[in-house]
Amino acid sequence: MTLAILSALPEEQYGLSHALAERQEVHRAGRRFVQGRLQGLNVVLALSGIGKVAAATTTTTLIEHFGVEKLVFTGVAGGLGPNVQVGDVVVAQHFVQHDMDVRPLFPRWQVPGYPQPTFHCHTTLTERLHQAALRCTQAAAQWNEPLLQGHAPAVHKGLIASGDQFIVSASLSQAIHSDFQAAGLHALAVEMEGAAIAQVCADYGVDFAAVRTISDRADDAAHVDFPAFVSAVASRYALHIVAQFLSSERV
């Protein structure tokens, strides 16, 4: 059984890559993959690339070339739900593409050829990731990280929306959230890759789970908040969550 750990940013994989035993680099499809063993498990590390197409290509390569049977994604996202704050963690239960619109041929957000607009994550992997995220945020509450501004990080589970846009407008993020709410969908966060990865994993029957650290509120200050938060907080969260998740995989 081979597990892929796919991340959005190099900072999230630096510690993992150096901890691999029997480490081997492979270059394929213009991407760098690192194989090895981590906590006794066969693991492949990779960066998704930015946007849905890049993420889909990376995911397909992991499945086709490396025979991956489970995939876990870590990354950052903008908070969309009203109670989702910077420093919180969102564990995905399902994904939707907020920029998919083939009306009137298909309902809004539904990808043609699929029965519904949402792609679901694997229940067991998601629960393990949720438990790992809870342990991480409990630890983070003791870090006294200035960027958290005294906020006690929370963990949320639910819908994450993906699209080929870096959302930096409060009015746009509110419009996306309101449109989903009107349709009975409650999106907690917005990012650029997860729905594409979920779709590829659904096509291949590969178990998939994902976690996103909230780096900003997808508003007019997002471009300022994002870089500092990634280097100081998100990378630390990712390593902690993955380590906890791998421990549960070995049980």
C-alpha positions in Angstrom: 0.0 0.0 0.0 1.5 3.3 -1.1 0.4 6.6 0.4 0.8 9.9 -1.4 1.2 13.1 0.6 0.4 16.0 -1.7 1.0 19.6 -0.5 0.5 23.0 -2.0 3.8 24.6 -0.8 7.4 23.4 -0.4 7.5 24.6 3.2 4.9 21.9 4.1 7.1 19.1 2.9 10.7 20.1 3.8 10.7 18.2 7.1 8.9 15.2 5.7 11.3 14.9 2.8 14.4 14.9 5.0 12.8 12.4 7.3 12.3 9.8 4.6 14.3 6.5 4.7 15.3 4.9 1.5 14.8 8.2 -0.2 14.6 8.4 -4.0 13.8 11.3 -6.3 11.8 10.8 -9.5 11.1 13.4 -12.1 8.1 12.9 -14.2 5.5 15.1 -16.0 7.7 18.1 -15.2 7.3 17.4 -11.5 9.6 16.2 -8.7 8.4 13.2 -6.6 10.2 11.9 -3.6 9.7 8.2 -2.6 10.7 6.5 0.6 9.5 5.1 3.9 8.2 7.2 6.7 7.1 5.8 10.0 7.3 2.3 8.4 5.0 3.3 5.5 5.6 3.5 1.8 5.2 7.2 0.9 5.4 9.4 -2.1 5.7 13.2 -1.5 4.8 15.8 -4.2 3.7 19.3 -4.7 0.4 19.8 -6.4 1.2 22.9 -8.4 -1.2 25.8 -8.4 -4.7 25.5 -9.8 -7.0 22.7 -10.8 -5.2 21.5 -13.9 -1.8 21.3 -12.3 -3.3 19.5 -9.3 -5.1 17.0 -11.6 -1.9 16.3 -13.6 0.1 15.6 -10.4 -2.6 13.4 -8.9 -2.9 11.4 -12.1 0.8 10.9 -12.2 0.9 9.7 -8.6 -1.8 7.1 -9.4 -0.6 6.0 -12.8 3.1 5.9 -12.3 3.5 5.3 -8.6 0.5 3.1 -7.9 -0.8 5.3 -5.1 -3.9 3.8 -3.3 -4.4 6.5 -0.7 -3.8 10.3 -1.0 -3.7 13.0 1.7 -3.5 16.6 0.8 -2.3 19.5 3.1 -2.5 23.1 2.2 -3.8 26.6 3.0 -7.1 28.2 2.2 -9.1 31.3 2.7 -11.8 31.3 5.3 -15.3 31.5 3.8 -17.7 30.4 6.6 -18.5 33.1 9.1 -17.0 31.2 12.0 -13.8 30.1 10.2 -10.9 32.2 11.4 -7.3 32.7 10.6 -5.4 29.9 12.3 -8.3 27.4 12.2 -8.1 24.1 10.3 -10.8 22.8 7.9 -10.9 19.1 7.2 -12.7 18.4 4.0 -15.7 16.1 3.9 -16.4 17.0 0.2 -15.4 19.5 -2.5 -17.1 21.6 -5.1 -15.8 23.8 -8.0 -17.2 27.3 -7.3 -16.2 28.4 -10.9 -17.9 25.4 -12.7 -21.0 26.7 -14.5 -22.5 24.8 -17.5 -26.0 26.2 -17.2 -28.5 25.6 -18.7 -27.2 22.2 -19.8 -26.4 21.1 -16.2 -27.2 22.6 -12.7 -24.7 25.1 -11.4 -21.4 23.7 -10.1 -22.1 20.2 -11.5 -19.3 18.8 -13.6 -20.8 17.2 -16.7 -20.7 13.4 -16.5 -21.1 13.3 -12.7 -24.3 12.8 -10.7 -23.8 15.7 -8.3 -21.8 18.9 -7.9 -19.8 17.6 -4.8 -17.0 15.1 -4.7 -16.8 13.2 -1.3 -13.7 12.4 0.7 -13.0 9.0 2.2 -14.8 8.7 5.5 -12.1 6.8 7.5 -9.2 8.8 6.2 -11.1 12.0 6.9 -11.8 11.0 10.5 -8.1 10.2 11.1 -7.1 13.5 9.6 -9.7 15.2 11.8 -8.2 13.6 14.9 -4.7 14.7 13.8 -5.9 18.2 13.3 -7.5 18.4 16.7 -4.2 17.3 18.3 -2.4 19.9 16.2 -4.6 22.8 17.2 -4.4 21.8 20.9 -0.7 22.0 20.6 -0.8 25.3 18.6 -2.8 27.0 21.4 0.4 26.8 23.5 2.8 28.1 20.8 2.1 31.8 21.5 2.4 32.5 17.8 2.0 36.3 17.3 0.1 35.8 14.0 -2.6 33.9 15.8 -3.2 37.1 17.9 -4.3 35.1 20.9 -6.9 33.1 18.9 -7.4 29.5 20.1 -7.5 27.6 16.8 -10.6 25.5 16.0 -11.1 22.5 13.7 -14.0 22.4 11.3 -15.3 19.7 9.0 -17.4 20.2 5.8 -17.4 21.6 2.3 -14.4 23.3 0.7 -14.8 25.2 -2.6 -12.1 25.2 -5.3 -11.6 27.5 -8.3 -8.9 28.9 -10.4 -8.9 32.2 -8.5 -6.9 33.6 -5.6 -9.8 35.3 -3.8 -8.7 38.7 -2.5 -12.0 40.5 -2.3 -14.4 40.5 0.6 -17.3 41.2 -1.8 -16.4 38.3 -4.0 -15.9 35.8 -1.1 -19.2 36.9 0.4 -20.9 36.4 -3.0 -19.5 32.9 -3.3 -20.6 32.0 0.2 -24.0 33.5 -0.3 -24.6 31.7 -3.6 -23.8 28.3 -1.9 -25.9 29.1 1.1 -28.9 29.9 -1.2 -28.5 26.4 -2.7 -28.2 24.7 0.7 -24.4 24.3 0.6 -22.3 25.6 3.4 -18.8 26.2 2.1 -16.2 26.7 4.9 -13.2 27.6 2.9 -12.0 28.5 -0.6 -8.8 27.3 -2.4 -7.5 26.3 -5.8 -6.8 22.6 -6.1 -8.9 20.2 -3.8 -11.9 19.6 -6.0 -9.7 18.6 -9.0 -7.8 16.1 -6.8 -11.0 14.8 -5.5 -12.4 14.3 -9.0 -9.3 12.4 -10.2 -9.4 10.2 -7.1 -13.1 9.5 -7.7 -12.3 8.5 -11.3 -9.6 6.0 -10.1 -11.2 4.8 -7.0 -8.4 6.1 -4.8 -9.1 7.0 -1.1 -8.7 10.8 -0.6 -8.7 13.1 2.4 -7.6 16.7 2.7 -6.9 19.4 5.3 -6.6 23.1 4.9 -5.1 25.6 7.3 -6.9 29.0 7.2 -4.2 31.6 6.2 -6.6 34.5 5.5 -10.2 35.4 5.2 -10.2 35.6 1.4 -10.8 39.3 1.7 -9.0 42.5 0.7 -6.1 41.8 3.1 -5.5 38.2 1.9 -2.5 39.1 -0.2 -0.8 40.7 2.8 -1.7 37.9 5.4 -0.9 34.9 3.2 2.9 34.9 2.8 3.7 35.6 6.5 1.2 33.0 7.7 2.5 30.3 5.4 6.1 30.5 6.6 5.3 31.0 10.3 2.2 28.8 10.9 0.9 26.7 8.0 4.1 24.8 7.4 4.3 23.9 11.1 0.7 22.8 11.2 1.2 20.6 8.1 4.2 18.7 9.6 2.4 18.2 12.9 -0.9 17.0 11.3 0.9 14.6 8.9 3.0 13.1 11.7 -0.1 12.4 13.8 -2.0 11.1 10.8 0.8 8.6 9.9 0.9 7.4 13.4 -2.8 6.5 13.1 -2.2 4.8 9.8 0.3 2.4 11.4 -2.2 1.2 14.0 
